[in-house]
């Protein structure tokens, strides 16, 4: 999995481009992006990349990291304090499709002040744990 993003820190939507493989098919799409401090733990932060699939589901790439890592430069994306996951939401249900790690996260511009531009990229391994499959029909 690889991608790049530009977003205003803790202040609204940005954009991202992501390439990954799901169910053996290469997916390349434009995503919306947002980022900011974790509401439950001020020492943590997240970058959320989101794309609407053709069938109405929402594909997510979440990058979870310590706020201290948000600084210009290259940082290990090693599945410990800095890790990610790929997920899909459908009709209020959240399904993890896999974990992301063993790579690199790079911030070209990064300030943790509301509205400051945060721009970066990542390249890592996506370890699938479930298939995206087709959208399940609603229970009757």
Helices and strands as residue ranges (DSSP letters): E 2-8, E 14-22, E 25-37, E 44-52, E 58-66, G 67-69, E 73-77, E 83-90, E 93-109, E 117-128
